[in-house]
Amino acid sequence: MNQHHCLPKPTTGCLARLLRHGSVAALLLTVLAPSTRDALAQSPVRQPAPKGAQVYFHYPLDGLRVPERFTVRMGLKEMGVAPAGTEWPNSGHHHLLIDTDPGPLDQPIPSDYNNIHLGNGQTEVVVTLPKGTHTLQLLLGDHTHTPHNPPVMSRKITVYVR
């Protein structure tokens, strides 16, 4: 029996031999296994959020005029605040989204200028924004910075920096 070793990178000739010898299952494994493995590795298990969980702004409120440097204060109902890396049931830490929409809710929240991680369990943060109109939104992340299921997210508010 003629054996064909086509891993890890199948070539056109290798694929033709697999098809010619009826090895469709081997072909599918060759093509699909790496992408399935990668997809599983990239999708963390989302922690459940309790019913009624809410994250909200204490300050600023929607439509408020604020100075360039101001303190954002946030609140949380039906859950506790825990630092990133601390896996406690019904807990998480705040993320402040500035002038952006949430990313994929099954992936960790990015950490950049528009996605501020409050990974030490803070419930307030001082931000400095340029003059103009800005949007703010809160999104709770679990110990891996991944949103809960369902996501615990505030509505988006608008502030006017003077």
Contacts in CASP RR format, 6 or more apart in sequence:
PFRMAT RR
TARGET T0000
AUTHOR 0000-0000-0000
METHOD contacts of the structure
MODEL  1
MNQHHCLPKPTTGCLARLLRHGSVAALLLTVLAPSTRDALAQSPVRQPAP
KGAQVYFHYPLDGLRVPERFTVRMGLKEMGVAPAGTEWPNSGHHHLLIDT
DPGPLDQPIPSDYNNIHLGNGQTEVVVTLPKGTHTLQLLLGDHTHTPHNP
PVMSRKITVYVR
2 21 0 8 1.000
4 14 0 8 1.000
4 17 0 8 1.000
4 18 0 8 1.000
4 21 0 8 1.000
4 23 0 8 1.000
6 14 0 8 1.000
6 15 0 8 1.000
6 17 0 8 1.000
6 18 0 8 1.000
6 26 0 8 1.000
6 30 0 8 1.000
7 30 0 8 1.000
8 34 0 8 1.000
10 18 0 8 1.000
10 27 0 8 1.000
10 30 0 8 1.000
10 31 0 8 1.000
15 27 0 8 1.000
18 24 0 8 1.000
18 26 0 8 1.000
18 27 0 8 1.000
18 30 0 8 1.000
19 27 0 8 1.000
42 107 0 8 1.000
43 106 0 8 1.000
43 107 0 8 1.000
44 106 0 8 1.000
44 107 0 8 1.000
44 108 0 8 1.000
44 144 0 8 1.000
44 146 0 8 1.000
46 105 0 8 1.000
46 106 0 8 1.000
46 142 0 8 1.000
46 146 0 8 1.000
46 147 0 8 1.000
46 148 0 8 1.000
46 149 0 8 1.000
47 89 0 8 1.000
47 142 0 8 1.000
47 143 0 8 1.000
47 146 0 8 1.000
47 148 0 8 1.000
47 149 0 8 1.000
48 148 0 8 1.000
48 149 0 8 1.000
49 79 0 8 1.000
49 90 0 8 1.000
49 140 0 8 1.000
49 148 0 8 1.000
49 149 0 8 1.000
49 150 0 8 1.000
49 151 0 8 1.000
49 152 0 8 1.000
50 78 0 8 1.000
50 79 0 8 1.000
50 90 0 8 1.000
51 78 0 8 1.000
52 77 0 8 1.000
52 78 0 8 1.000
53 76 0 8 1.000
53 77 0 8 1.000
53 78 0 8 1.000
53 79 0 8 1.000
53 90 0 8 1.000
53 140 0 8 1.000
53 148 0 8 1.000
53 152 0 8 1.000
54 76 0 8 1.000
54 77 0 8 1.000
54 78 0 8 1.000
54 152 0 8 1.000
54 154 0 8 1.000
55 74 0 8 1.000
55 75 0 8 1.000
55 76 0 8 1.000
55 77 0 8 1.000
55 94 0 8 1.000
55 138 0 8 1.000
55 139 0 8 1.000
55 140 0 8 1.000
55 152 0 8 1.000
55 153 0 8 1.000
55 154 0 8 1.000
56 74 0 8 1.000
56 75 0 8 1.000
56 76 0 8 1.000
56 77 0 8 1.000
56 138 0 8 1.000
56 154 0 8 1.000
57 72 0 8 1.000
57 73 0 8 1.000
57 74 0 8 1.000
57 75 0 8 1.000
57 136 0 8 1.000
57 138 0 8 1.000
57 154 0 8 1.000
57 157 0 8 1.000
58 73 0 8 1.000
58 74 0 8 1.000
58 75 0 8 1.000
59 71 0 8 1.000
59 72 0 8 1.000
59 73 0 8 1.000
60 66 0 8 1.000
60 70 0 8 1.000
60 72 0 8 1.000
60 136 0 8 1.000
60 157 0 8 1.000
60 159 0 8 1.000
61 157 0 8 1.000
62 155 0 8 1.000
62 157 0 8 1.000
62 158 0 8 1.000
62 159 0 8 1.000
63 157 0 8 1.000
63 158 0 8 1.000
63 159 0 8 1.000
63 160 0 8 1.000
64 159 0 8 1.000
64 160 0 8 1.000
65 159 0 8 1.000
65 160 0 8 1.000
65 161 0 8 1.000
65 162 0 8 1.000
66 159 0 8 1.000
66 160 0 8 1.000
66 161 0 8 1.000
66 162 0 8 1.000
67 161 0 8 1.000
67 162 0 8 1.000
68 128 0 8 1.000
68 129 0 8 1.000
68 130 0 8 1.000
68 131 0 8 1.000
68 161 0 8 1.000
68 162 0 8 1.000
69 126 0 8 1.000
69 127 0 8 1.000
69 128 0 8 1.000
70 126 0 8 1.000
70 127 0 8 1.000
71 124 0 8 1.000
71 125 0 8 1.000
71 126 0 8 1.000
71 127 0 8 1.000
72 96 0 8 1.000
72 124 0 8 1.000
72 125 0 8 1.000
72 126 0 8 1.000
72 127 0 8 1.000
72 136 0 8 1.000
73 123 0 8 1.000
73 124 0 8 1.000
74 94 0 8 1.000
74 96 0 8 1.000
74 123 0 8 1.000
74 124 0 8 1.000
74 138 0 8 1.000
74 154 0 8 1.000
75 123 0 8 1.000
76 94 0 8 1.000
76 123 0 8 1.000
76 140 0 8 1.000
76 152 0 8 1.000
78 90 0 8 1.000
79 90 0 8 1.000
79 91 0 8 1.000
79 92 0 8 1.000
79 140 0 8 1.000
79 152 0 8 1.000
80 88 0 8 1.000
80 90 0 8 1.000
80 91 0 8 1.000
80 92 0 8 1.000
81 91 0 8 1.000
81 92 0 8 1.000
81 93 0 8 1.000
81 94 0 8 1.000
81 121 0 8 1.000
81 123 0 8 1.000
82 88 0 8 1.000
82 91 0 8 1.000
82 92 0 8 1.000
82 93 0 8 1.000
82 121 0 8 1.000
82 143 0 8 1.000
83 93 0 8 1.000
83 119 0 8 1.000
83 120 0 8 1.000
83 121 0 8 1.000
84 93 0 8 1.000
84 117 0 8 1.000
84 119 0 8 1.000
84 120 0 8 1.000
84 121 0 8 1.000
84 143 0 8 1.000
84 144 0 8 1.000
84 145 0 8 1.000
85 143 0 8 1.000
85 144 0 8 1.000
86 143 0 8 1.000
87 142 0 8 1.000
87 143 0 8 1.000
88 143 0 8 1.000
91 142 0 8 1.000
92 121 0 8 1.000
92 140 0 8 1.000
92 141 0 8 1.000
92 142 0 8 1.000
92 143 0 8 1.000
92 148 0 8 1.000
93 117 0 8 1.000
93 118 0 8 1.000
93 119 0 8 1.000
93 120 0 8 1.000
93 121 0 8 1.000
93 122 0 8 1.000
93 140 0 8 1.000
93 141 0 8 1.000
94 118 0 8 1.000
94 119 0 8 1.000
94 121 0 8 1.000
94 122 0 8 1.000
94 123 0 8 1.000
94 138 0 8 1.000
94 139 0 8 1.000
94 140 0 8 1.000
94 141 0 8 1.000
95 109 0 8 1.000
95 115 0 8 1.000
95 116 0 8 1.000
95 117 0 8 1.000
95 118 0 8 1.000
95 138 0 8 1.000
95 139 0 8 1.000
95 140 0 8 1.000
95 141 0 8 1.000
95 145 0 8 1.000
96 115 0 8 1.000
96 116 0 8 1.000
96 118 0 8 1.000
96 125 0 8 1.000
96 127 0 8 1.000
96 136 0 8 1.000
96 137 0 8 1.000
96 138 0 8 1.000
97 114 0 8 1.000
97 115 0 8 1.000
97 116 0 8 1.000
97 135 0 8 1.000
97 136 0 8 1.000
97 137 0 8 1.000
97 138 0 8 1.000
97 139 0 8 1.000
98 113 0 8 1.000
98 114 0 8 1.000
98 115 0 8 1.000
98 116 0 8 1.000
98 127 0 8 1.000
98 129 0 8 1.000
98 134 0 8 1.000
98 135 0 8 1.000
98 136 0 8 1.000
99 114 0 8 1.000
99 134 0 8 1.000
99 135 0 8 1.000
100 114 0 8 1.000
100 115 0 8 1.000
100 135 0 8 1.000
101 137 0 8 1.000
102 109 0 8 1.000
102 137 0 8 1.000
102 139 0 8 1.000
102 147 0 8 1.000
102 151 0 8 1.000
102 153 0 8 1.000
103 109 0 8 1.000
103 110 0 8 1.000
105 147 0 8 1.000
105 151 0 8 1.000
106 146 0 8 1.000
106 147 0 8 1.000
107 146 0 8 1.000
108 144 0 8 1.000
108 145 0 8 1.000
108 146 0 8 1.000
109 115 0 8 1.000
109 117 0 8 1.000
109 139 0 8 1.000
109 141 0 8 1.000
109 145 0 8 1.000
109 146 0 8 1.000
109 147 0 8 1.000
111 117 0 8 1.000
111 145 0 8 1.000
116 125 0 8 1.000
116 127 0 8 1.000
117 145 0 8 1.000
118 125 0 8 1.000
129 159 0 8 1.000
129 161 0 8 1.000
130 161 0 8 1.000
131 161 0 8 1.000
131 162 0 8 1.000
132 160 0 8 1.000
132 161 0 8 1.000
132 162 0 8 1.000
133 158 0 8 1.000
133 159 0 8 1.000
133 160 0 8 1.000
133 161 0 8 1.000
134 158 0 8 1.000
134 159 0 8 1.000
134 160 0 8 1.000
134 161 0 8 1.000
135 156 0 8 1.000
135 157 0 8 1.000
135 158 0 8 1.000
135 159 0 8 1.000
136 156 0 8 1.000
136 157 0 8 1.000
136 158 0 8 1.000
136 159 0 8 1.000
137 153 0 8 1.000
137 154 0 8 1.000
137 155 0 8 1.000
137 156 0 8 1.000
137 157 0 8 1.000
138 153 0 8 1.000
138 154 0 8 1.000
139 147 0 8 1.000
139 151 0 8 1.000
139 152 0 8 1.000
139 153 0 8 1.000
139 154 0 8 1.000
140 147 0 8 1.000
140 148 0 8 1.000
140 151 0 8 1.000
140 152 0 8 1.000
140 153 0 8 1.000
141 147 0 8 1.000
141 148 0 8 1.000
141 152 0 8 1.000
142 148 0 8 1.000
147 153 0 8 1.000
END
